[in-house]
């Protein structure tokens, strides 16, 4: 975490607001470039008195919020300063960035990259704030210092040093199997009860180690079938499932929680029965055998009676 310095600031709320900053911590109204953080008055409300920056805000609106823009400026002359914010435990008083009117606090601090400056405004809600003397804190956070250079190892004749080996180069790549689904298709998507739908799922091992996986085929949330799979690194294989639904309806298909779409099983079409009239020639051809058969039966019966 960046290191930080805190600067105590005293203020009188409502009729008089006074920021008192110890000159040992920051510079107030000084022009020496050696000072890292400098507070400068930028409005008639701000003055420098005995090394202190004082803000006098008078005649504020009663029971209302009053914003005073550009009251004072914070100039950063130390490139190591990263963020600056104002901490206040006083209800009804807030400090904000005059440029974008963003509240200046720890969650939204003033950010600096290699120096810079910002103008600060003060917002006072007289419905909440009470007249009196309160304490505020200006916090200056510094960037972390860069880590020391890599140490050299001693070796060889005369103790000559050499660069430290990159620990990443010394580590072997960890073997990992990674079997991924690369394609999924179901066909046909419209069928009748008793017909079969085919689902093809393609898998590939994109890892550097052989691995095993159990493929699960699900229809409408119910497990239909499983298929074990073993792949070498870079190997791909297609797993095929066949399923025959018995009832009409719409079924959602999935393989390993990946949707394969839906299939619609339709009611079978009704059988069509047509009344057909036989041609005259067929009727005539059927008549003689029928007559002959009848005659023979009568003859046999007659002989039995005789």
Secondary structure, 3 states (H helix, E strand, C coil): CCCEEEEEEEEEECCCCCCCCCCCCCEECCCCCCCCEEEEECCCCEEEECCEEEECCCCCCCCCEEEEEEEEEEEECCCCEEEEEEEECCCCEEEEECCCCCECCCCCCEECCCCEEEEEEEEEECCCCCCEEEEEEEEEEECCCCCCCCCCEECCHHHCEECCCCHHHHCCCCCCCCEEEEEEEEECCEEECCCEEEEEEEEEECCCCCEEEEEEEEECCEEEEEEEEEECCCCEEEEEEEEECCCCEEEEEEECCEEEEEEEEECCCCCCCCCCCCCHHHHHHHHHHHHHHHHHHHHHHHHHHC
